[in-house]
Amino acid sequence: MRHLSLASRFIKTHSNKASGLNGNPQRNYSIKDINNDGIPEILEFSNSVEDEHPGLLNLELNQAFEWITIFKLKDGKFIDKTTYFDFFLSKRRTHYELWLKLIETSSHLSNDSKKLIEENKTFFIKSILKLKKRTERI
C-alpha cells in the first residue's frame, strides 16, 4: 500500500510541472507492475511531436509518437529506470517500426491522418526514427 501512496505523490508532483495545450497536462501517467515483482512501476507517457507542435496530431497519430519513461521504486523514491526494461523497449521498437511503415504508406489510416502525413511526412519519419533509435541506444 505504501508503494501506491509514493506513486500517487510522484505522479501528482510531476503532472503539475508539465501543462500543455489549453492547460491540459503534456504527460500522462500509469501505475503498473510491468515486471511482476509485486512493486508497481510508474509509466510516464510523453509525446515529442506534441511537445514541439501542440495540437498538431489527431488521436490516431498521437500514439505513434509516444515515448514511455519507466520509473522504478528505489530507496523510497521513483527514479528513471527505462534502461532496465529491455523486454519493454523491444516492444516499443516494434511499435515504432510498425508506425514507420504506416506513415510511409498511410493506406490503412484515416483520411485525416493521411492529410496530416502528407503535410508533415519528413518531420514524422524523422521523429519516429529518433524514437526508434532511443530504444536501440538503451
C-alpha positions in Angstrom: 0.0 0.0 0.0 2.9 2.3 0.7 4.2 1.9 -2.8 0.9 3.2 -4.2 1.0 6.2 -1.9 4.5 7.0 -3.1 3.5 6.5 -6.7 0.5 8.8 -6.4 2.6 11.5 -4.8 5.2 11.2 -7.6 2.5 11.5 -10.3 0.9 14.5 -8.6 4.2 16.3 -8.3 5.3 15.6 -11.9 2.0 16.1 -13.6 1.7 19.6 -12.1 5.0 20.5 -13.7 4.0 19.9 -17.3 1.0 21.8 -18.6 0.3 21.9 -22.3 -2.3 23.0 -24.7 -5.2 24.7 -23.0 -3.8 23.8 -19.6 -4.1 20.1 -20.2 -1.1 18.0 -19.0 1.6 17.2 -21.5 2.3 14.0 -19.7 0.1 11.1 -18.7 0.9 8.5 -16.1 0.0 5.0 -15.3 0.9 2.7 -12.4 1.6 -0.9 -13.4 3.7 -3.7 -12.2 5.3 -4.4 -15.6 8.0 -6.9 -14.3 5.7 -8.8 -12.0 7.8 -8.3 -8.9 4.9 -7.0 -6.7 6.2 -3.4 -6.8 4.4 -1.1 -9.2 6.3 1.0 -11.7 5.2 4.4 -13.0 4.9 4.8 -16.7 5.2 8.4 -18.0 3.8 8.9 -21.5 5.2 11.8 -23.4 5.0 12.9 -27.0 7.8 14.9 -28.5 5.8 15.9 -31.6 3.0 17.4 -29.4 5.6 19.0 -27.1 7.1 20.8 -30.1 3.8 21.4 -32.0 0.9 21.3 -29.5 -2.4 20.3 -31.2 -0.8 19.0 -34.4 -1.7 15.4 -34.1 -5.0 13.7 -34.2 -5.9 10.9 -31.9 -4.9 8.2 -34.4 -1.4 9.5 -35.0 -0.8 10.7 -31.4 0.0 7.1 -30.3 2.7 6.8 -33.0 5.0 9.3 -31.3 4.5 8.3 -27.6 7.6 7.7 -25.6 7.2 5.8 -22.3 9.6 6.5 -19.5 9.6 3.9 -16.7 10.2 4.9 -13.1 11.1 2.2 -10.6 11.0 2.5 -6.9 14.5 2.5 -5.3 15.3 3.5 -1.7 11.8 5.1 -1.3 12.0 7.2 -4.5 10.9 6.6 -8.0 13.8 7.0 -10.5 14.0 6.6 -14.2 15.0 3.0 -14.9 13.8 2.7 -18.5 17.0 1.1 -19.5 16.3 -1.7 -17.0 13.3 -3.0 -19.0 14.8 -4.4 -22.2 11.7 -6.5 -23.0 9.5 -3.4 -22.8 11.8 -1.4 -25.0 11.9 -4.2 -27.6 8.1 -4.0 -27.8 8.3 -0.2 -28.2 10.9 -0.7 -31.0 8.4 -2.9 -32.8 5.7 -0.3 -32.2 7.8 2.4 -33.9 8.8 0.1 -36.8 5.1 -0.5 -37.5 4.3 3.2 -37.3 7.1 4.0 -39.6 5.6 1.6 -42.2 2.2 3.1 -41.7 3.5 6.6 -42.2 5.4 5.7 -45.3 2.4 4.1 -46.9 -0.6 5.6 -44.9 -3.1 3.4 -46.9 -4.6 1.9 -43.7 -5.1 5.2 -41.9 -8.0 7.6 -41.7 -8.3 10.4 -44.3 -7.5 13.0 -41.6 -4.2 11.1 -40.8 -3.4 10.7 -44.4 -3.7 14.5 -44.9 -1.5 15.2 -41.8 1.1 12.8 -43.0 1.1 14.3 -46.5 1.7 17.7 -45.0 4.4 16.6 -42.4 5.8 13.3 -43.8 9.5 14.1 -43.5 9.1 15.5 -40.0 7.0 12.5 -38.9 9.5 10.0 -40.3 12.4 11.8 -38.6 10.5 11.8 -35.3 9.7 8.1 -35.5 13.3 7.3 -36.3 14.5 9.3 -33.3 12.2 7.3 -31.0 13.3 4.0 -32.5 16.9 5.0 -32.0 16.2 5.7 -28.4 15.1 2.1 -27.9 18.3 0.8 -29.5 20.7 3.0 -27.6 19.3 2.0 -24.2 
